[in-house]
Amino acid sequence: AWMARQRPQLGGGNPRGNPRALMAEARTAIVLAINYGPGGGAEVPPGSGAIAAYAQTRRDYHDVVKKKLKRLAGWIADSHGAGVKVFVDTAPVMEKPLAARAGIGWQGKHTNLVSRRFGSWLFLGEILTTLALPPDKPETDHCGNCRACIDACPTGAIPESYRLDATRCISYLTIEHKGAIQPDLMARMGSHVYGCDDCLAACPWNKYEAAPAEPALQPQPEFAAPTLGELARLDDDGFRARFAGTAIKRTGRARFLRKVLIAIGNEGDAGMRAEAERLCADANPLVRETARWALAKLDGAVAGVNHQGDNHSGPGVTQGEGNLRP
């Protein structure tokens, strides 16, 4: 829907395939990357929620990267008199193919960019400019026969090499998806409460991973593995205060608690039953419905019953629905 809304503003067609739809006079795309490697990370302990490494920073990476790009773009404009436009995931730019053509890395089998210097942990940004610059040498694919990222995906969102089924991707489901989630997918989401690094973390090229040089992109301990109980007790004010300035805030409390409740159900810890039961009376219908799913899952765990395929079909989902496909 977002792509469809962009087309009339950009003259129709598919703007992603043509950067000049965003800047008609552009002659060069300068692609830049900044490392956010989590340093190997750590296992999420029982009773805690898993937050993707990129969202464990105190500041939203969009703001950090855009500030740096604007500084560079300003220098290009002032010193060379060139026109410039800056993008950090803010327009339909095909940034990963552009980054591969610019030599930063290659698109791995998980479809994300992989670098021989930094592994899978890179934020990307682009400057379109009227300045004509000689192109860098493109990077070649170094995945070989490896399929570690494909095998690591809990929901089977990478059905084949270099193809992502976004409707099954935990990152999409926990960040972009606004409605109910299929019960079979909820049962596979584990303790992920915001994003997912499973396919990225599995990449062997991460052996060259380095800690972020940018202080604002250093992971914060309080975001590494917060307990599900404390997250479940967040009201609107508490949610905004805890995640102010971070990437997490944009999902809002209701969608965030939906993910927390899914993690609670998947944990199977009867000690969390009171939290799920309390949220069955929440003011938000999405939270209430997911809380009922979590409660049934917890009760099933106590009774030794698997609720994944029983009569409880979860929030807003009918029985017998097949796997979603694009």
N, C-alpha and C positions, 0 to 999 in steps of 0.2 A: 504493500500500500504506500509506503514511504517513497519507493522508487517511482510508482505511478504518479504521485503528486509532484515529483520533480520534473517530469517530462514536459508539461506545458511551459514551465518556467525556463526550460533549457532548449526550447525550440522543437520538442517532440523527439521521436526516435529513442535510441538507447544512449544516454549521455556517458555511461560508464566506458563505452568503447571509444570515446573521442574526448580527450581533455580539452580540446578547443571549444567544446560545448560550454565549458566553464569559463574559458578565457580565449576569445576568438583569435587574438593576436599572439598567443603563446607560441614560442619556438623551442623551449626547453622545459623539461620537467626535472627538477632537482629533488631527488628522494633522499631523505635522511632517516637515520635510525638511532635509537638510544636504548642501551641495555637496561633491563630490569631483573636480571637473574636473581632468583631467590636463594642462591647459595646452597643448593642441594635440598633445602627444605627439611621438613620433619614429618613423621607420621602423625596424623590427627588422632589424639587420644580418644577413647570411648567417652561418649557424652558431650562431645564438642562438635562444632560445625566447621566444615572446610570452606575456606574463602580463597578464591583464585589469587595467585601471587600478585597480579597486576593491581588488584583492589586492596591489597594489604598496606598500601602506601598512605601516608597522612593526607596527601593532596592528590586530586584527580589528575591523572597523567595528561589528559587533554590540555589542562591549563598550563602544566609544566612545559610540555613540548611546544605548545603554541607560542608561549613567551619567547622561547629560544628561536623558533622559526621566524617570528616577527623581527627579532633583533637582526638575524642574518638577512632577511628580506629587506629590511630598512637600509642595511649597509649596501646591498646590491643596487637598490634604487638610488641612494645618495651618491655612490661612487661611480656608477655606470649609467645613470639616467634611464634605467630599464624599468618597465612595468612589472609588477609582481602581484601574485595572489598566494595566500597561505592556506593550507588545508591540514587538519588533524582529525580525520574521521568525521568531518563535518559536511562533506559533499560526496556525491557518487563518483569517487575517484578509484580506479582499479589499482590500488596502491601496491598490492603484492606482486602482480605481474610487472608493474613499473619498477619496483625495487629489484626484482630479478634482472630486468634489462639494464638497470643501473649498476649491477654488480654487487649489491649488498648481500644477497643470498639467493636461495632458490625455494620454490614452493615445494614443501615436502609432501609425502603421501597423506598427511593429515590436513593438507591445503594451506597450512600456515607457513610463514617464511622461516627458513633454517639458515643459519650462518655458521661457517666453519670457525669463526672467532668467538661467537656467543651462543651457539646452539639455537634453541627455539624461543629465546626470551628477548624479543625486540619490539619496541614501539616504533611506529612509522609516521612520518609526516612528509608533506610535499610542498614545494614552492614552484608554481608555474610562473615563467618569466618570458619577457620578450627578448631577453638576451640569448644570443646564439652561442652555445657551448659545445665543444666536441664531446660525443658520447663516450661513457666508460664501457669497458668490455663486460658483456653480460656474464652472470654466474651460471655454471652448468649444474645439473642435477647430480647429487652425490648420495642419493638414498640407496642405490643398488638394490639388492634383494631383501633388504630389511623391511619388516612389517610390524615392528614393535608398537608404533602408534595405533595401527589398526586393531591389534589384539588388545590394547590397553583400554579401549573405549567401552565403558560399562553398558551403554545402550545400543551398541552396534550402529553408531551414527556415521561410520566410515565404511560403507558397504563395499567399496573397492578403492584401490589406490587413486589418490588425487580427486576423490569425489566425496563431498560431505552432504549428508542428509540433515539439513539444519533443523528439521522438525523433530529429530531425535537427539539433537546435541544438548547436553546438560547446560552448556553456557547459554544457548538460546533459551532453553526452558526456564532457567533461573533468572535471566536478566531481561530478555525482550518479550517473552510470551506473557500475555496479560491475563489470560483466562485459566480455565481448569486444565489439568494435565492428565493424560490417560493413566489409569491405574498401573498398567504393566510398565510404563516408563517411570512412574513414581517409585515403584518397588526396586528399580535398578539405580536410582539416583544416589543411594547411599547417604552419606552425611554432608553432601554438597549443599551449601546454603547460598552461595553466590559464585557463579562461574565454575569452571572445571579446568584443571591442568593435566589431567591424566594422559592425554595423547602427547602433550608438549613434554611432560616430565619423562616420558618413556624414550625420548629420542636419544640415541647414543652420542650424537654430536654435542650433547650437553656436557660432555667431559671437558670441554673447553670453556664452559660457563665461567663468567667472572661476576663479582659483586658489583652492583651499580655504583658508578662514580658520582652520580647526582644525589645529594643528600635527601632531596624531596621524594626520591623514588626508593629510598631504603625501606624495607618492610618493617612495620610496626608490631611489636610483640603482642599488643592487645587485639590485633586483628588476625593473628596466626591461627588460633584455635579457641575462639570464645565458646563458653559452655552453652549448650542448647537451652538450659533452664533460664539463664540470664537473658538470652535473646528472646525467648518466648514471653518474658515479662515486660518487654518494651512497649510503652504506649507511644502515641504519636510524638509527644514532646521528647520522650526519652530516645526514640529512634532518630529524630532529627539532630538532637544534641550529640549522640554517640557517633554518627556518621557524617557530620557537617564537613563539607569540603572534600569528601571522598566520592569515588565512583559509585559506591553502594547507595548513597542517598537518593539517587534518581529513580530507583525502583519503587520507593514509597514503602511504608510500613506493611500494608496489607500483602503485597506481593512477596515482601521479604519474610513475613511470618508464614505465608504459605510454604515457603521453602524450608523454614525452620521446623514446621510441623511434619513435613515429609521426612525430614531427617530424624525427627523424634519417632515417627512410626517405624522407620527402617532400623533404628537402633534396637528396638524391642525391649527397652528397659522399662519395667513396670513402675519404677520409681518416678517416671515422667508422666504417668497417667493423669495425675492431678492437673498438670499444665495443659494437656490436650483437652481434658474435660472442661476446664475453665474457659478455654478459647472456643468451645462449642457454643458459648453464649456471647461471643464477640459481636460488636456492632457491624462488622464488615462481613457480607455473605460469603466471600471467597475464603476468608479465614475460618468461618464457621464450618463450611463444607469440608475444607481440608482437615480441620480438627476432628471431624467425625470419621474421616478416613483413617487418620492417625490413631484414633481411639480404637477403632475396629481392628487395626493392625496390631496394636499393643495387646488387646484382649485375645486376639488370635495367637500371638506369640506365647502368652501365658497358658492358653489351652492347647498349644501345640498344633494350631491350625494355620495353614497358609491362606491368607485372604487375597492373594494376588488374582485368583481367578474365580472367586466365589460370587455370591449375589450382591455384594457391596461394590458397586461400580464406580464409586468416587464422585467428586464434584462435577456435575454437568456432563457426565459421559455415559453413553448407553452401552448395554452389554453387547459383546460380540464385535465391537469396533476393531477393525484391522489396524495394522501399523500405518501411521501417517506417512505420506510421501509428498514431496514437493509438487 
